[in-house]
Amino acid sequence: MISLISPAYAEAGAPADAGIFNLVLLAGFVVIFYFLMWRPQAKRTKEHKNLIASLAKGAEVVTGGGVLGKVSRVDDNYVVLEVSEGVEMKFQKSSVAAVLPKGTLKSI
């Protein structure tokens, strides 16, 4: 009866600790996250802050909502845009998305 039961052999020992590999993998993810996500977003934020700081009377801008206008007044937190002859609208400075080239708005 003993010959019908196969003998049990010990399995090979557990593999060596992969701690260094895990640290390298984690560092790789951090580097990828930095270059693909954090750095470009920080660059866009810096450019937008510079754009808002450079707003001046007479600049032609577009807001985040798509409203085109010429800057008629600039306050600390707000900008007043002339969107048509005699029509002025007040926006937060942060809603300005881009400054347009001079002469884009010929009808104002």
MARBA-3410 file (N, C-alpha, C, O; in Angstrom, 1 decimal):
108
0.8,-1.2,0.0,0.0,0.0,0.0,0.9,1.2,0.0,0.5,2.2,-0.6 ~ 2.0,1.2,0.6,2.9,2.4,0.7,3.4,2.7,-0.7,3.6,3.9,-1.0 ~ 3.5,1.7,-1.6,4.1,2.0,-2.9,3.0,2.7,-3.8,3.4,3.3,-4.8 ~ 1.8,2.7,-3.4,0.7,3.4,-4.2,0.7,4.9,-3.9,0.2,5.7,-4.7 ~ 1.2,5.3,-2.8,1.2,6.7,-2.4,2.6,7.3,-2.8,3.7,6.8,-2.4
2.6,8.3,-3.6,3.8,8.9,-4.0,4.4,9.7,-2.9,3.7,10.3,-2.1 ~ 5.7,9.7,-2.8,6.3,10.4,-1.7,6.2,11.9,-1.9,6.2,12.4,-3.0 ~ 6.0,12.7,-0.8,5.9,14.1,-0.9,7.3,14.7,-0.8,8.0,14.5,0.2 ~ 7.6,15.5,-1.7,8.9,16.2,-1.8,8.7,17.7,-1.4,7.7,18.3,-1.6 ~ 9.6,18.2,-0.7,9.5,19.6,-0.3,9.6,20.5,-1.5,10.4,20.3,-2.4
8.8,21.5,-1.5,8.9,22.5,-2.6,10.1,23.3,-2.5,10.8,23.4,-1.4 ~ 10.5,24.0,-3.6,11.7,24.9,-3.5,11.4,26.0,-2.6,10.2,26.4,-2.4 ~ 12.4,26.6,-2.0,12.3,27.7,-1.1,11.6,28.9,-1.7,11.6,29.0,-2.9 ~ 11.1,29.8,-0.9,10.5,31.0,-1.4,11.5,31.8,-2.1,12.7,31.8,-1.8 ~ 11.1,32.6,-3.2,12.0,33.4,-3.9,12.6,34.5,-3.0,12.0,34.9,-2.0
13.7,35.0,-3.4,14.4,36.1,-2.6,13.5,37.3,-2.6,12.6,37.5,-3.5 ~ 13.6,38.1,-1.6,12.8,39.3,-1.4,13.0,40.3,-2.6,14.1,40.6,-3.0 ~ 11.9,40.8,-3.1,12.0,41.6,-4.3,11.8,43.1,-3.9,11.3,43.9,-4.6 ~ 12.4,43.5,-2.7,12.2,44.8,-2.2,12.9,45.9,-3.1,12.3,46.9,-3.4 ~ 14.0,45.6,-3.7,14.7,46.6,-4.5,13.9,46.8,-5.8,13.7,47.9,-6.3
13.4,45.7,-6.4,12.6,45.8,-7.6,11.4,46.6,-7.4,11.0,47.4,-8.2 ~ 10.7,46.4,-6.2,9.5,47.2,-5.9,9.8,48.7,-5.8,9.1,49.5,-6.3 ~ 11.0,49.0,-5.2,11.4,50.4,-5.0,11.7,51.0,-6.4,11.3,52.2,-6.6 ~ 12.4,50.3,-7.3,12.7,50.8,-8.6,11.4,51.0,-9.4,11.2,52.0,-10.1 ~ 10.5,50.1,-9.3,9.2,50.2,-10.0,8.4,51.4,-9.5,7.8,52.2,-10.3
8.4,51.6,-8.2,7.7,52.8,-7.6,8.3,54.1,-8.1,7.6,55.0,-8.4 ~ 9.7,54.1,-8.0,10.4,55.3,-8.5,10.1,55.6,-10.0,9.9,56.7,-10.4 ~ 10.0,54.5,-10.8,9.6,54.7,-12.2,8.3,55.3,-12.4,8.1,56.2,-13.2 ~ 7.3,54.9,-11.6,5.9,55.4,-11.7,5.9,56.9,-11.3,5.2,57.7,-11.9 ~ 6.7,57.3,-10.3,6.8,58.6,-9.8,7.4,59.5,-10.9,6.9,60.6,-11.2
8.4,59.1,-11.6,9.0,59.8,-12.7,8.1,60.0,-13.8,8.0,61.1,-14.4 ~ 7.4,58.9,-14.2,6.4,59.0,-15.3,5.3,59.9,-14.9,4.9,60.8,-15.8 ~ 4.8,59.9,-13.7,3.7,60.8,-13.3,4.2,62.2,-13.3,3.4,63.1,-13.8 ~ 5.4,62.5,-12.9,6.0,63.8,-12.9,6.0,64.4,-14.3,5.6,65.5,-14.6 ~ 6.6,63.6,-15.3,6.8,64.2,-16.6,5.6,64.2,-17.5,5.5,65.0,-18.4
4.6,63.3,-17.2,3.4,63.2,-18.1,2.2,64.0,-17.5,1.3,64.4,-18.3 ~ 2.2,64.3,-16.2,1.0,64.9,-15.6,1.4,66.2,-14.9,0.8,67.2,-15.2 ~ 2.2,66.1,-13.9,2.4,67.3,-13.0,3.1,68.4,-13.7,2.7,69.6,-13.6 ~ 4.2,68.1,-14.4,5.0,69.2,-15.0,4.3,70.0,-16.1,4.3,71.2,-16.1 ~ 3.6,69.3,-17.0,2.8,70.0,-18.0,1.7,70.9,-17.4,1.4,72.0,-17.9
1.0,70.4,-16.4,0.0,71.1,-15.7,0.5,72.4,-15.0,-0.1,73.4,-15.1 ~ 1.7,72.2,-14.4,2.3,73.4,-13.7,2.7,74.4,-14.8,2.6,75.6,-14.5 ~ 3.2,74.0,-15.9,3.6,74.9,-17.0,2.4,75.7,-17.5,2.4,76.9,-17.7 ~ 1.2,75.0,-17.7,0.0,75.7,-18.2,-0.5,76.7,-17.1,-0.9,77.8,-17.5 ~ -0.4,76.3,-15.9,-0.8,77.2,-14.8,0.0,78.5,-14.8,-0.5,79.6,-14.6
1.3,78.3,-14.9,2.2,79.4,-14.9,2.0,80.3,-16.1,2.0,81.6,-16.0 ~ 1.7,79.8,-17.3,1.4,80.6,-18.5,0.1,81.3,-18.3,0.0,82.5,-18.7 ~ -0.9,80.7,-17.7,-2.2,81.4,-17.5,-2.0,82.5,-16.5,-2.6,83.6,-16.7 ~ -1.2,82.3,-15.5,-1.0,83.4,-14.5,-0.3,84.6,-15.2,-0.7,85.8,-14.9 ~ 0.7,84.3,-16.0,1.3,85.4,-16.8,0.4,86.1,-17.7,0.5,87.3,-17.9
-0.5,85.4,-18.4,-1.5,85.9,-19.3,-2.4,86.9,-18.5,-2.7,88.0,-19.0 ~ -2.9,86.5,-17.4,-3.8,87.3,-16.6,-3.1,88.5,-16.0,-3.7,89.6,-16.0 ~ -1.8,88.4,-15.7,-1.0,89.5,-15.2,-0.8,90.6,-16.3,-0.6,91.7,-16.0 ~ -0.7,90.1,-17.5,-0.4,91.0,-18.6,-1.6,91.7,-19.3,-1.5,92.4,-20.3 ~ -2.8,91.4,-18.7,-4.0,92.0,-19.3,-3.9,93.6,-19.2,-3.6,94.1,-18.1
-4.2,94.2,-20.3,-4.2,95.7,-20.3,-5.4,96.2,-21.1,-5.9,95.5,-21.9 ~ -5.7,97.5,-21.0,-6.8,98.1,-21.7,-6.4,98.0,-23.2,-5.3,98.3,-23.6 ~ -7.4,97.6,-24.0,-7.3,97.5,-25.5,-6.9,96.1,-26.0,-7.0,95.9,-27.2 ~ -6.6,95.2,-25.1,-6.3,93.9,-25.5,-7.5,93.1,-25.9,-8.6,93.3,-25.3 ~ -7.4,92.4,-27.0,-8.6,91.6,-27.5,-8.4,90.2,-26.9,-7.4,89.5,-27.1
-9.5,89.7,-26.2,-9.4,88.4,-25.5,-10.6,87.5,-25.8,-11.6,88.0,-26.3 ~ -10.5,86.3,-25.5,-11.6,85.3,-25.5,-11.7,84.7,-24.1,-10.6,84.4,-23.5 ~ -12.9,84.5,-23.6,-13.1,83.9,-22.3,-13.2,82.4,-22.4,-13.3,81.9,-23.5 ~ -13.3,81.8,-21.3,-13.5,80.3,-21.3,-14.8,79.9,-21.8,-15.0,78.8,-22.3 ~ -15.8,80.8,-21.8,-17.1,80.5,-22.3,-17.3,80.9,-23.8,-18.3,80.6,-24.4
-16.2,81.4,-24.4,-16.2,81.7,-25.8,-16.6,83.1,-26.2,-16.9,83.4,-27.3 ~ -16.7,84.0,-25.2,-17.1,85.4,-25.4,-15.9,86.2,-25.9,-14.8,86.1,-25.2 ~ -16.0,86.8,-27.0,-14.9,87.7,-27.5,-15.1,89.1,-27.2,-16.2,89.6,-27.2 ~ -14.1,89.8,-26.8,-14.2,91.2,-26.5,-12.9,91.9,-26.3,-11.8,91.3,-26.3 ~ -13.0,93.2,-26.2,-11.9,94.1,-26.1,-11.9,94.6,-24.6,-12.9,95.0,-24.1
-10.7,94.5,-24.0,-10.6,94.9,-22.6,-10.8,96.5,-22.5,-10.1,97.2,-23.1 ~ -11.8,96.9,-21.7,-12.0,98.3,-21.5,-11.5,98.8,-20.1,-11.2,99.9,-19.9 ~ -11.6,97.9,-19.1,-11.1,98.2,-17.7,-10.6,96.9,-17.1,-11.0,95.8,-17.4 ~ -9.6,97.1,-16.2,-9.0,96.0,-15.5,-9.0,96.4,-14.0,-8.4,97.4,-13.7 ~ -9.6,95.5,-13.2,-9.6,95.7,-11.7,-8.7,94.6,-11.2,-8.0,93.9,-11.9
-8.6,94.5,-9.8,-7.8,93.5,-9.2,-8.3,92.1,-9.5,-7.5,91.2,-9.9 ~ -9.6,91.8,-9.5,-10.1,90.5,-9.7,-11.0,90.4,-10.9,-11.3,89.3,-11.4 ~ -11.3,91.5,-11.5,-12.3,91.5,-12.6,-11.7,92.3,-13.8,-10.8,93.1,-13.7 ~ -12.3,91.9,-15.0,-12.0,92.6,-16.2,-13.3,92.9,-16.9,-14.2,92.1,-17.0 ~ -13.4,94.1,-17.5,-14.6,94.5,-18.2,-14.3,94.5,-19.7,-13.3,95.1,-20.2
-15.1,93.7,-20.4,-14.9,93.5,-21.8,-16.0,94.3,-22.6,-17.2,94.2,-22.2 ~ -15.6,95.0,-23.6,-16.6,95.6,-24.6,-16.8,94.5,-25.6,-15.9,94.3,-26.5 ~ -18.0,93.9,-25.6,-18.3,92.8,-26.6,-19.0,93.3,-27.8,-19.0,92.6,-28.8 ~ -19.5,94.6,-27.8,-20.2,95.2,-28.9,-20.2,96.7,-28.7,-19.8,97.1,-27.6 ~ -20.6,97.5,-29.6,-20.6,98.9,-29.5,-21.5,99.3,-28.3,-22.7,99.0,-28.3
-20.9,99.8,-27.2,-21.7,100.3,-26.1,-22.1,99.1,-25.1,-22.8,99.4,-24.1 ~ -21.7,97.9,-25.4,-22.1,96.8,-24.5,-20.9,96.3,-23.8,-19.9,95.8,-24.4 ~ -20.9,96.4,-22.5,-19.8,96.0,-21.7,-20.2,94.9,-20.7,-21.3,94.9,-20.2 ~ -19.4,93.9,-20.5,-19.7,92.8,-19.6,-18.5,92.6,-18.6,-17.3,92.8,-19.0 ~ -18.8,92.3,-17.4,-17.8,92.1,-16.4,-17.5,90.6,-16.2,-18.4,89.8,-16.0
-16.2,90.2,-16.2,-15.8,88.8,-16.0,-14.7,88.8,-15.0,-14.0,89.8,-14.7 ~ -14.6,87.6,-14.4,-13.4,87.4,-13.5,-12.2,87.2,-14.4,-12.3,86.7,-15.5 ~ -11.1,87.7,-13.9,-9.8,87.6,-14.7,-9.5,86.2,-15.0,-9.0,85.9,-16.1 ~ -9.8,85.3,-14.1,-9.4,83.9,-14.4,-10.2,83.2,-15.5,-9.8,82.2,-16.0 ~ -11.3,83.9,-15.9,-12.1,83.3,-17.0,-11.5,83.6,-18.4,-12.0,83.1,-19.4
-10.6,84.5,-18.4,-9.9,84.9,-19.7,-9.1,83.7,-20.1,-8.2,83.3,-19.4 ~ -9.3,83.1,-21.3,-8.6,82.0,-21.8,-7.4,82.3,-22.7,-6.4,81.6,-22.6 ~ -7.5,83.3,-23.5,-6.5,83.6,-24.4,-6.5,85.1,-24.8,-7.6,85.7,-24.8 ~ -5.4,85.6,-25.2,-5.3,87.0,-25.8,-5.2,86.8,-27.3,-4.4,86.0,-27.8 ~ -6.1,87.5,-28.0,-6.1,87.4,-29.5,-5.1,88.4,-30.1,-4.8,89.4,-29.5
-4.7,88.1,-31.4,-3.9,89.1,-32.1,-4.6,90.4,-32.3,-5.9,90.3,-32.5 ~ -3.9,91.5,-32.3,-4.6,92.8,-32.6,-5.3,92.8,-34.0,-4.7,92.2,-34.9 ~ -6.5,93.3,-34.0,-7.2,93.4,-35.2,-8.1,92.3,-35.5,-8.8,92.2,-36.5 ~ -8.2,91.3,-34.6,-9.1,90.2,-34.7,-10.6,90.6,-34.7,-11.4,90.2,-35.4 ~ -10.9,91.5,-33.8,-12.2,92.0,-33.6,-12.3,93.4,-34.3,-12.0,94.4,-33.7
-12.8,93.4,-35.5,-12.8,94.6,-36.3,-14.2,95.3,-36.1,-14.2,96.5,-36.4 ~ -15.2,94.6,-35.6,-16.5,95.2,-35.5,-16.7,96.0,-34.2,-17.7,96.7,-34.1 ~ -15.8,95.9,-33.3,-15.9,96.7,-32.0,-15.3,98.0,-32.2,-15.3,98.8,-31.2
END
